[in-house]
Amino acid sequence: MFQGIYRGTKKHQPDLEVVLKRSWEAGMEKMIVTVGELSDVEEVAKIVEKDDRLVMTVGCHPMNCGQFVADPEKYFMDLKASIEKYRNKVVAAGEMGLDYYLEEYCERECQKKYFEKQIELMEIFDLPVFLHCRDSYKDFMAILERNMEKISHGGVVHSFDGSLEEANRLIDMGFYLGLTGCSMKTEEQLKVVKAIPIERIMIETDAPWCSIRSSYAAAKYVKTNFSTAKKKEKWSPDLLIDGRCEPVQILYVGYFN
């Protein structure tokens, strides 16, 4: 999307540099760029190596875990080699975890097997973990609980949207909870977010996803307004694109919390 491409169609010129500039000018100091599959690594590395304020993760998102199947050991070793190659820029292993909402992309048993396999990366590299959990809490917790000795530096459960009971259990295990617009869609979710200890919260955007939409319960608390192009073809450097989240919109999440 930051190359101006949406569902395979070019809508506007690449604007990643504009997006980053807008973020820095708003006061951001550092940014983590997420790798969700091996094919992301080199492209992300090219971006983060241009700026000391940019760092990265390396891992395989649950919807992509089917990529392990053809040669599991090679895929794992390639993830390991990628972390070794860019170790000065890699701040966490991930994004990894379970997503049963996206089971059409990768079936559950495959997700579970290769989530657990990837946890070895934390033990090898002494890294924290960047975790993903959607509609899969029971299996997600079971895998974490039997592997906690490998996760010596904890981590964050990104875009958390679970119950307060689930939040407290994860906090008791030493994890932080990452909050995005998708964490605050409903009034019930707002109650959960308000009850999470502030010192265990990390705010994030998950850009280009997870903006706080006007239909979300949190929208009424958002006070910052950015000028927005309603149609992607109307892009200009001073406009955000309607429906595409940018890192600068972390202000939305931060103001609510």
Disulfide bonds with the S-S distance in Angstrom:
none
